[in-house]
Amino acid sequence: MRVQLENHTIRVRVDEDELAVLLEDVALLGSTAFGTVFTMRYAVDATDGTACVLSGDAHEWRMEVPRTALQELHARLPSKDGLVFELPGHETVATTVRFDVDVKDSLRRRRG
């Protein structure tokens, strides 16, 4: 799983194996060390909710992605079009969450 943060956008990119793990109700866990200053830990989980939800704080956060949206994405692989969610901000601009499955991984699987 790759997590990219840029401006007001969080992009999560997984391969097909990681998507399968999510669909089996197992959270994906990751962490990023910022030198010796701190480590950011994160989890992505499929839920029965209807909206993408973020919880936690800057050092440890969790993203809940609707399972039905993940299933629909899985059904149309390979696809360059992932999932996009807009999360309202607190007196700031909305945060965009992009959830993608690595297209190159998907194409390799189908050729191989």
C-alpha positions in Angstrom: 0.0 0.0 0.0 1.3 3.4 -0.9 -0.1 6.5 0.8 0.6 10.0 -0.7 -0.3 13.2 1.0 -0.4 16.4 -1.0 -2.1 19.7 -0.2 -5.7 18.6 0.7 -5.5 15.2 -1.0 -4.8 11.7 0.4 -4.1 9.1 -2.2 -4.1 5.4 -1.3 -2.9 3.0 -3.9 -3.0 -0.8 -3.4 -2.4 -3.8 -5.6 -5.0 -6.5 -6.3 -3.7 -8.7 -3.5 -4.1 -5.9 -1.0 -7.6 -5.1 -2.3 -8.5 -8.8 -1.8 -7.3 -8.6 1.8 -9.5 -5.6 2.4 -12.5 -7.4 1.0 -11.8 -10.3 3.4 -12.3 -7.8 6.3 -8.6 -7.5 7.2 -7.3 -3.9 7.6 -4.2 -2.8 5.7 -1.6 -1.3 8.1 1.3 1.0 7.3 3.7 3.5 8.7 6.0 6.2 7.6 9.0 7.4 9.7 9.9 11.1 9.5 13.5 10.6 10.4 13.8 10.3 14.2 11.2 13.0 14.7 8.0 10.9 14.6 6.3 8.0 12.9 2.9 8.2 11.2 0.9 5.0 11.5 -2.2 4.4 9.4 -4.8 1.8 8.7 -7.3 1.3 5.9 -10.3 -0.8 6.5 -13.5 -1.9 4.5 -16.7 -1.1 6.4 -20.4 -1.4 6.0 -20.7 2.4 6.0 -21.9 4.4 3.1 -19.2 7.1 3.3 -15.4 7.3 3.6 -14.5 8.3 7.1 -11.2 9.4 8.7 -10.5 9.2 12.4 -7.5 9.6 14.7 -4.8 12.2 14.7 -1.7 13.2 12.6 0.4 10.4 14.2 -2.1 7.6 14.0 -5.1 7.6 11.7 -7.6 5.2 10.3 -9.5 5.4 7.0 -12.8 3.5 6.6 -13.8 2.8 3.0 -17.3 1.6 2.1 -17.1 -2.1 1.3 -19.7 -1.8 -1.5 -17.5 0.8 -3.3 -14.5 -1.5 -3.0 -16.5 -4.4 -4.4 -17.6 -2.3 -7.3 -14.0 -1.2 -8.0 -12.9 -4.8 -7.8 -15.5 -5.8 -10.4 -14.3 -3.4 -13.0 -10.5 -4.1 -12.8 -8.3 -3.2 -14.5 -9.4 0.4 -14.3 -7.6 3.7 -14.2 -10.7 5.2 -12.5 -10.5 4.6 -8.8 -12.7 5.8 -6.0 -12.9 9.5 -5.0 -14.4 10.8 -1.8 -14.8 14.3 -0.5 -14.5 14.8 3.3 -15.7 18.1 4.7 -13.2 20.2 6.5 -13.4 22.1 9.8 -13.5 25.7 8.5 -11.1 24.6 5.8 -11.4 23.2 2.3 -12.6 19.7 1.9 -10.1 16.8 1.9 -10.1 14.6 -1.2 -9.5 10.9 -0.7 -8.4 9.0 -3.8 -8.3 5.2 -3.6 -6.7 3.4 -6.6 -5.7 -0.1 -7.6 -2.3 -0.2 -9.4 -3.3 -0.5 -13.0 0.1 -1.9 -14.0 -0.3 -4.7 -11.5 -3.7 -5.5 -12.8 -2.6 -5.6 -16.4 0.5 -7.8 -15.5 -1.8 -10.3 -13.8 -4.1 -10.6 -16.8 -1.2 -11.1 -19.3 0.8 -13.4 -17.1 
